[in-house]
Amino acid sequence: MGIIKELDQGTINQIAAGEVVERPSSIVKELLENSIDAGATRISVEIEEGGTKSIRITDNGKGINKEDIRIAFLRHTTSKIKTAMDLLTVSSLGFRGEALSSIAAVCQVELLTRTADAMEGIRYRIEGGKEVVEQIRAIVNASIPVVAHLGLTPQSINAFGGFKVQGKSEEAAQRLLEEARAVEEAGAFAVVLECVPAKLAEFISKEISIPTIGIGAGAGCDGQVLVYQDMLGMYSDFVPKFAKQYAKVGEVMRKAFADYNKEVKDGVFPEEKHTFKIDEEVIEKLY
C-alpha cells in the first residue's frame, strides 16, 4: 500500500515555498536529504561536469513502493506529513513535496529503486519534465490559458550550466519534440521555444498544431519574441547571441543616473521649480 499522499489545499497553503532548482548543487542537496530521510547509512554521490551532465545519488535507504513512484514526482505529494498539524512534530529534512517535481521539471530523471520486501527493483524515467503536463491540464481545466515554455527555461539556466543551446543531440531533440506534443495534448494554446536550433524549431512547428513562439529559435517559428531589456540594449555585461539590439538605451540610462547622482551630491537638484510651496504662516504656527 502506498504511503505517499497528496496534501490537502489548506496544508499546501501553509507550507508551500515555491521550490525552484537554481543550480546543480540544489539538486544534490535535495536528493541527499531524501536519502537521509529514507534512513540511508551509505550514500554515494557521483557528479559529471559540475552536475550539468549528470548527477547520480546511490543509497541503501528503504526504497519507494511501486504504487508511490509516479505520485512522488507530482507537486505537494509527500509521506512525511498528512495535515498541517503534523508540522508540530515533523522531524524529517524535507516535507513539502516540492523538490522532486521541481527537479523533474528541468531535468531528465531516472529512478532505480527496490524495497526490502520486493523481489526485483523498478526503473522509472521522466523525460525533461513531461510530468508537468498534469499541472498544465489542471490549469487549463480551470479555464486559465497556458503558454508552455520549452528549451532554455529561465528557472533552469543554472541547472543547465548557463545559457546553452538545448536539443542539439538526437536524444535531446527527440525529447523536445515529445515535450511539445505533450504540452499541446495537455491543452496549452501556444509554446515558446527558447535557445533551440533553428531547424529543430521549424520541425517542431510543423509537427504540432498550436503556434510556436521563438526566442533564439530561428525564423521557422510561427511568431517571435525578445526580452525588451535585451532589445533596447539596457545591459552591457551580457547580451544573448539571439538578441538583436535596436537601441542603446542602457548608455542613456547610465548617463542619466550618473548626472542625477552628481547633481544631488552637489546640491544642484532639486531646484525651487521642483518643489511645492506652503504659506509661511503655517510653518510659524507649528510647535
N, C-alpha and C positions, 0 to 999 in steps of 0.2 A: 504494500500500500504506500502511496506517495506521501511524503512529508512536506514537500514544498507547496505552498499555497499562495494565491493572490490575495493581497491585503485589501481590506475594505477602504472605501474612499475617505472616510473620516481619519483612519490611521495614516493613509498616504498623505493627506493634507498636513498632518502634524510632523511627519518625518522627512518628506521629500526634500532633496538637496540639489536636484538637477545635476546629477553626476555627469561630468564631461571628461573624456580621456584626452588630456592635453599633450601627453608625450609618452614614449615607451616606458619610462620609469613609473608612470601612473599605472600602466598595465601590470608591471611586475609587482608593485605594491598591492594591488587589489587581489591578484592571484595568490600571492604569498599569504595574505590574510585569510583567504578561502582555505588554503592548505592547513593553516594553524587552527582555524575554526573546525576543520574536519578531523582534528585530533592527530595530525601527522607528526611523527617523530623523526622522519627523514625527508628532507626536501632538497631537490636538485634544481638548479637554475642554469639554463643554457641560453645565451644571447648571441645573435649574429648581427654584425654591422650596427652596433648600438641599439639593437631592438627594432630597427626599421625593416630588416629582412625576416627575422623570426625570433620568437620568444617561446621557450619550452619550459614549463614547470612540471616536475615529476615528484610525486609524494606517495607516502604509504597511508594516507588518510582513509576514512571509512568508505569513500566512493559515493556515487549517486545512483539511486534506484532508477531502473529503466523508465518507469512511468513519470519520473521527475525531470528527466533530461531536457525535454523540449521546453517545458514551462520555466525551467531555471534561467533561460535566456530572455524571458519576457520581463518588462519593467514591473517593479514593485511585486515581485514574487520572491518569497524567502521562507526558509524553515526556522529562522531564528526567533521571530515573533509572530503572533497571530492578531493581536489587537494593540491599541495604544497603551493599555495598562501594562503590557509586558515590558514597556520601556523602563519601568521602575526596577526591573530585575535583570535586564539584558546584560550578558557577560561576554558576548562574542565581539570580535573586532568589526564585523560587518553585520548589518541587519536591515538595511533599507531596500535591498533587492534592486539596486540600480546599476551596479558595476558591470555585471556580465552583459546586460543588454547594451550598455554604452560601449563596451569593448567590441561586441558583435556588430555594432553599427558602423565601425570604421576599419574592421579587420576581417581577414579570413580566419575563422576559428575552427580548430579540430579538437574534439574531446575524446579521450580514451579513458574509460572508467570501468571498474568492477567492484562490487560489494563483496564482503567476506563470504556470504552465503550463495553467491552466484557461481555457476559452473563455468561461465565464459564472460568475457568483457564485451563492452559496447563501444562502437566508434560512431561519433556524431559530428557532422561537419556543417558549418554555416558559411556560405559564400558571401563575404562582403556586406553583411547587414541585411540580407533578404528578410530576416525576421521582422524588420521594421515595417514591412508591408502590412502587418496586422495592425499597427498603430495608424498607418495611413488609412486603412479600411475603416477603422473605428472613427477617425476624424471625418472622413467623407460621409459616413453614415449619420454623423451629427450635423450634416448639411454645411460643413465648413470646407471650402475649396482648398485643394492641396497642390502645390507645385513641388515636385520631387527635385532632389539635387544629387547628382552623381558625378564621379570623378574625384577631383580635388575639392573636398568639402572643408569649409573654414574650421570646423571643430576638430578636424583630424590632421591639420598641417604638421603639427609636431610629431604626431604618431606616424605620419608618412615620412618623416625626416626632412621636412621643409617643402618648398614649392617644387614639387616634382610631377612630371607628366604621368598620368595614370592610363593604364590599358595598353602599354606598348608590347608586352609579351602576348603570345597566343592565349595563354591561360587567363591573363588579366583582361584581355579584350573580350573573351567569351563571357567572363564574369560580368563585365559592364553591360554587355548585350542582354544577358539574362536578368540583370537587375532592372534594366529599362523596361523589359517586358513585364517583370513582376510589379513594378510600381504602376504601370499602365493598367494591369489587371486589377490592382488594388483600388483604383479609382482616381489616381492623380490626373489632373486635367492638362498638365504640361510637365516637362522635365528640363532642368538646367544641366547642361553638360559642361563641366569646367576642366580646363587643362587636359584635354583629351586629343589624341592625334586626329587631324582633320579628316582623313579617310575613314577612320573608325566612327567619328561623329556623324559623318554623312551616311555611312552604312546603317547606323542605329536609327537615324532619322527616317530612313526608308523602310525600316523593319517595324516601326511602331506607328500607330495612327494619331497619337497625341502630339502636339507641337513640341519641338526641341528648341531650347534657347541656349545659344552658345556663348561661352566666355573663354576665349583661348581654345576654341574647338573648330576653327575654320569657318568657311563661308557656306558649308553644306547644311548647316542647321536652319531651322525654319525662322528663327529670329536671333537677334544679338543683344547683348547687354555688357556694359562696362561699369566698374565702380567709379563714381564720379570723381572721387579724390584722385584716382589714377589718371582719368581722362583729362582733368584740369591741371595736372601737374602740381598737386598740393604738397607732395612729399618728394624729397630729392635723394633720400638714402636708399630706397628700393623701388624699382619700377618693374612689374612683371613683364616678361617678354611679349605677352599677348596684348598688353595695354598700349594704345596709341595716345600720346599727349596732344590734345588740341589747343592747349594754352599752358602758360607758365604762371598760374595763379599763385603757386607757392612762393615764388620770388616776391611778388607784390605783397603777399600777406606777411612774409618775414620782415620786409622793409617797413611795413605799417606798424608791426609790433615793436620793432626797434625804435621807430620815431616816437611812438606813444610812450615807451619806457623812458626815453631820454627827456621828453617834454615834462613828464610827471616829476622826474628827479630834478630837473632844472627849474621847476616851479612855473613853467610856461603854461601848462594845462592843469586844471581848467581855467579859462579866461572868464571875465564877467558875463560875456554873452552866452556862456554855457551854464549859468546858474540862475536860480529863482530868487526874487526879492520878497521882503517882508517889511511891514511898517516898523520903524524904529521904536514907536510907542509900545508895540507888542513886546519887543525884546526888553525894554526898560521896565516893564511891569512884571517880568519873570523874577522869581525868587527861589 
